[in-house]
């Protein structure tokens, strides 16, 4: 049985984002927002919101229970302050809040006092996406079958 931790994150996130794009509606503000204070511009990809939601689901599954502040620091980066030294900047908490709220509405994430954790249906979604991604991975690299 393939687990979601066995698959490379890029392939897993792409597979999950394809499934979530059918279930979640992108917010109206998603075309005009930056993804963090360390960014100068917004994302270039058209489906960036679905990719971020899938990435948040994977992060919640691997690091649960986790809160928005911890997620924001993980999605952060270096803030350019001109000639001064760089310092850490956090990712957009609005984007993370709306992503987690969408996942909670679908029943993939549970909220508790300690933070968010993945539900059984969320784990089922992750593992089914991992199974589909592993099939695609086996077609590309047949020698990887002994590791999966």
N, C-alpha and C positions, 0 to 999 in steps of 0.2 A: 504494500500500500504506500502510495506516495503522499508525503506530508508537505505542507506549504513551506516548511523550513528547508526542504531539500532542493528546491528550485531556485535559480538565480532571481533576485528581486525584480530586475527589469522585465523579465518575461512574465513573472507572476502579476506584477502591477498592470502591465499592458492587458493581460487576459481579464483581470478583474474590472478594469476600467471599461472594457468593451461590454461587460455584463451590466455594470452600473449605469452606463449611458442610456440603457433602455428603461431603468427604474427611477432615476433621479432627474429632476429638471434643473438645468443650470440657472443660478440666480441672475437677475437683470444686471447687477453691478459687476459681474464677473469679467466683462470685456474692458472695464475701465480701472481695475484695481491693481495695485502692486502686491507682491506676495511677501513683502517684508520691508523693514526700514532700511536695510542694507542694499536694496535694489533701486536702480534709477528709473527703470521702465517696467511695464507689466509683461506678462508672459507672451511669447510669440505664437505658441501652438493654439489651435482653435479648441482642442479638447483638454486643455490643461486642468480644468476643474475636476473632471472625472478621474484624471490621473492622480491628482492630489487627494481626492477622496479615497481612491484605492490604496494609495500610499499610507494614508492615515489609518485605514483599516488594518493594513499589515503591521504598522508600528504599534497599534493598540494590541494586536494579537501577540506580538513578540515581547512587548514591554509592559504588559498589564499588571496591576492597575496604573494608569498614567493620566495625568491632568493636562490641561491646555497650556499651562506655563512651561512644562517640561517639553511638550511637543513644539511649542514656539521656539524654544532654545535649540531644539534639534533641527528645525527648518530654518534657522538663522544663518548668518554669515558675518563677514567682516564689513564694518562701516568705514567708508573712505572719508577721512576728515581733513583732506588736503595734505599739508606738510606735516601735520601731527601724526602720531602713530595710530594704526588701526585699532579698533576695539570691537568687541562682539556686539552684534545686533540681533534682535529676535525676529522671527517670522511673524506674519500677520495673524493675529489671534482671531480676527473676524472670519477669515477664511477657514481656520481650524474649527471654530465654533459652529459655523454653518455646515461644515463637512460632518462633524460629529452629530449634529442634530439630524442631518439627513440619514446617517447610518442608524441613529436611534429610532427614527420613524420606520425604517425598513426592518428593524428588529435585529440588526447585526451587532450592535453595541449596547451594552448595559451600563447604566450610570449608578454609582454608589458614592458613599461619603469619601472613600479612599481614592476614587477616580473612575475612569472608564475602563471597562474590560470587554472582551469579545464574548458574544453569546454562542450558544451551540449552533444556531443557524448561520452565524458569521463564520464559525470554524468550518462548517459544511461548505459554505461558499468558497472559502480559501482553499480547502482541500480539493474541491471539484475543479477549480481553476488550475491548481497545481497538476492535477491529473491531465487536463487538456494541454497544459504547457509542456508537460513531460513527453506527451505523445509527439508534439511538434519538435521537441528537442531530440528525441530518438531518431526522427527522420533526418535531421540535419547532421547529427553526430552519432552514428551507430555504436561506437565504442563506449559511449557514456551509459549504456544500458546496465552494465554491471554495477554502477554507482547509484542508480536510482532504484 
